Amino acid sequence: MRLLHLASLSLYASAALGQSNPPVVTGAAAFNDLEQEHPGVRRHITIADLPAPDKEGAGIHASHIVARPAGITPIAPPGFSVALYADGFALPRLMRVAPNGDLFLSDCTSGQVIVMRGVGPDGKYLRREVFASKLDRPFGIAFYPLGPDPQWVYVANATSVVRFPYKNGDLQASAPPETLIRNLPALVLFNTSGHWTKDIVFTPDNKHLLLSVGAATDDADTTDYKLERGRAQVIEYTPTGTFELIYGSGIRNCVGEAINPTTGALWCSVNERNWMGDNLVPDFISSIPQGSFFGWPWWYIGEHLDPRHGKAHPVLQGPVREPDVLLPAHFASLEMVFYPQTIAPSAQPFPTEFQGDAFAAEHGSGNRNHLTGFEVVRIPMKDGKATGEFEDFLTGFDLPDHSIWGRPVGVAVGNDGALYVSEDASKTVWRVTWTGHQPAASASQPAH
């Protein structure tokens, strides 16, 4: 473990010095632990790196959540600045940016969608309003139609999809919600192990709504367990809520959806299954072609049979799609976003090499012997396709004793070029901006 840690530090030093193509950690070392995470460290996990299932080796090491100490901020790569943008939420989750630049956030347990506008001299929002309230665990948010003049704000609740009339600049809903999709599967109790979250995006032609519905269990056979019916899928509807087809299946939990602006394809940030060892099964980020099947619950990461199902339903095996980017197991990958290749001239965009790449929030492990995750990662892209690598981008949500003060959930790119990051441990939103110079070392950024 110590040798791996030193290797990560060496890579971090190379990245900090501005090396454009830093070395990539591969093989078993790419299944990183929390202490090896540093901005600029790049990793690549391949299918050949997967270990054998090890049920006996599966651990339960829940993160120890503490209050954020005063002055502590997340750590970004050199040249970036991180500032507290907002706090005081109940349970901040996903975020989406309106065409006019307002930041919409789903505050789950309060049942609210909150909108924040602008940036003041202190780095915080200038105005904050409750756009809608009395919702059922709101999560995904989408504006429709796509483009500069949406007419609706859609919200994916735990059991429904609703929409509100909207015009640019609205800070409060002008009418009650219209329910378009009802009776979505969700567990009754909030603190169960199943997935209740729903995300929504629209296809680039504005003709289809894509809704993600996660599994209720870790690996229950969907043909025998009624609670799993209609789950572990991305479902296509019309914008008015009429069912069209199952867009993608065998996806245990597509927590975050995003449309790749280069290719127009749907991508998902996925939570995979547990209890097969510290390094199985990798979470993943992947394009989701229409009609694709990713194997859950019978197979994982291509044609790897889950031993808990024996040879059940072999007819369903072909073909099982392999994900584009493998992440460490138990990372708990949540919202993802693509960084635009075009930002307003008045903004301060990230450097060119970041544009077109994806970012994803990694909520962090709760059932692994050694903690991992608790960061935001960058997914390098080339011509709209993933290289297969991932890179630590925003870390420092833990303290030197590995207690956790922050668990990233949402990521959004503002019209100002900043990356906004929500986390639900200290219940804050952070704003990451490119400053073009390496900040001085700060005592508020503890080394791991």
Secondary structure, 3 states (H helix, E strand, C coil): CHHHHHHHHHHHHHHHCCCCCCCEEEHHHHCCCHHHCCCCCEEEECHHHCCCCCHHHCCCCCCCECCCCCCCCCECCCCEEEEEEEECCCCEEEEEECCCCCEEEEEHHHCEEEEEECCCCCCCCCEEEEEECCCCCCCEEEEECCCCCCCEEEEECCCCEEEEECCCCCCCCCCCCEEEECCCCCCCCCCCCCCCCEEEEECCCCCCEEEEECCCCCCCCCCCCHHHCCCCEEEEECCCCCEEEEEEECCCCEEEEEECCCCCCEEEEECCCCCCCCCCCEEEEEECCCCEECCCCCEECCCEECHHHCCCCHHHCCCCCCCCEEEEECCCEEEEEECCCCCCCCCCCCCHHHCCCEEEEECCCCCCCCCCCCEEEEECEECCEECCEEEEEEECCECCCCCECCCEEEEEECCCCCEEEEECCCCEEEEEEECCCCCCCCCCCCCC
